[in-house]
Amino acid sequence: MKKHIAALFCLLVLFALPSLFAQDQSQPQPKLFTLPRGNAESRPRAVDRTELTVVLSGEGAELDFRKSYLASEAQLYTALYEGLFSYHPLTLSPVPAAVASWQLSKDKKVWTFTIRQNARYWNGDPLRAEDFRAAWLSMLDPKNETPYSSLFDIIEGARDFRLGNSSDPALVGIKTEGDKTLIVTLKTPVAFFPSMLCHHSFSPMHPSLAAAKTWPVSPVSNGPFYAAEKTANSLVLVKNELYWDAGNVSLQKINIRFTDDDEESASLWNSGESRWIAGTINLDSLSDQSGIMVNPMFATHYYYIRSVGPWKDYRLRRALALALPWNTMRQGYALAAKTLIFPISGYPEVNGMEEARTEEARKLLEEAGFPKGVGLPELVIRITPGEDADRIAKLMALSWMELGIPVKLDVVPYNRYFRALKGDDYNIGSTTWIGDFADPYTFLQMWRRDSNLNEARHDDADYETLMEKSMGEEGESRFETLAEAEQLLLDRGTVLPLFFSPAINVVDTDEIEGWFPNALDIHPFKYFRFKAFKPLPNVAYSRFAGH
């Protein structure tokens, strides 16, 4: 569930967040902050209590889970697809989903999963172990260029297959025995493997989709809902009556609206049409602010310096980082981030930069052969439109121009920004990353030299050594090695963290059950239901009223 999301910069209401984040983050916390209640009665109550309208960010969704990397799509996939495990809506711990049972070998490297006998796709076809194997190998196929394929590197032979070093799928540790047994062999023991399997990249794929270059409007899927109708900015999901746990799915229909128009989102809330806004929204335009919820999230907004051209020399990247006015850049954020990874229980403290050290930066430039910046090419800072992004970029530019380095700002519209980050015509980019599961690995694996998520083109032998070492460790020693790897990212100027991002939603919990604040800001649709209707005190209602 990689989550590229737009940063939310202007919510001054976040002054209350630090006390929430102070909680132990070893388990996601169900803490939240809500604004004082507004005029809730000004919003009409839901008439059809089997149908829910939800607003997500964007201009539509990619239904092929292999190609996705957006937060809105990850949320959508909780309805359409179901892997071996799924997220618990409150704790985010892995819950058995398509899997009926599993066994782990004595060396903790071989996982044997048994698929539920009653697990089926919405068209009635049985779910098979081969559907998982085929989907995962498709994720690893280098021709498909899937963003999350590097997550599979923990599986024996997966990395070589993904990189094209091997073309034989039989060498990948993903096997089947019969229709219902999936056997996965890992390179090393990975205790958090079930948590990883909650991610949509580990979903099964119906055979009808294997050769399809573009998936249909209604791809055959195995989740609690299926896609029935699709337009440029909307998607209708209908309950999958053949889903193995259909008896515990309350909603019959979910209407998804996609928009980046914050006034449109507010209008959908004010009218009562939508009970949950997970996209951009103008909070000041809400007639009822009782639904505004802010909670801690395992997410960080950061800039990064790409290791291309002369910037492959980490002394130059470090010089850029040392020259920045960190306190000014982080000013105004409720939770300034000095590190990449939000502190979680048991994870060692990592030291981030807190103030400018310009003279040291100048010495590093000279040491690297570019005194006073002479000879260095123009730095291109790629940003999205917005007041705060402009402020940060200009602070960076001024700092680096004082070192003698030419700088150019490149503003790219949000709907093209993440695609633009995959190009080679810039040096500095920014994003917000939400962890795919509650472990430091989800932040650190994407900086490996051959990761598909490595947009910084980071390539550091010392970093690779530490990450490889961590794969053979457990517990405290593993965390210590991962923290050492993170320290390297910061010290060598690859990552420039600014703030830890909160999850911000507008949701009607007076009427909706099954929605809980959590550290990944993912809310499985399976658990949503309208609360039992309660009449006002001293008022009797008849089902025949008005007739």
Secondary structure, 3 states (H helix, E strand, C coil): CCEEECCCCCCHHHHHHHHHHCCCCCCCCCCCEECCCCCHHHCCCCCCCCEEEEEECCCCCCCCHHHCCEHHHHHHHHHHCCCCEEECCCCCCEEECCEEEEEECCCCCEEEEEECCCCECCCCCECCHHHHHHHHHHHHCHHHCCCCHHHHHHECCHHHHHCCCCCCHHHCCEEEECCCEEEEEECCCCCCHHHHCCCHHHCCCCHHHCCCCCCCCCCCCCCCEEEEEEECCEEEEEECCCCCCHHHCCCCEEEEEECCCHHHHHHHHHCCCCCEECCCCCHHHCCCCCCEEEECCCEEEEEEECCCHHHHCHHHHHHHHHCCCHHHHCCCCCCECCCCCCCCCCCCCCCCCCCCCHHHHHHHHHHCCCHHHCCCCCEEEEECCCHHHHHHHHHHHHHHHCCCCCEEEEECCHHHHHHHCCCCCCCEEEEEEECCCCCCHHHHHHHCCCCCCCCCCCCCHHHHHHHHHHHCCCHHHHHHHHHHHHHHHHHCCCEEEEEECCEEEEECCCCEECCCCCCCCCCCHHHCEECCCCCCCCCCCCCCCCC
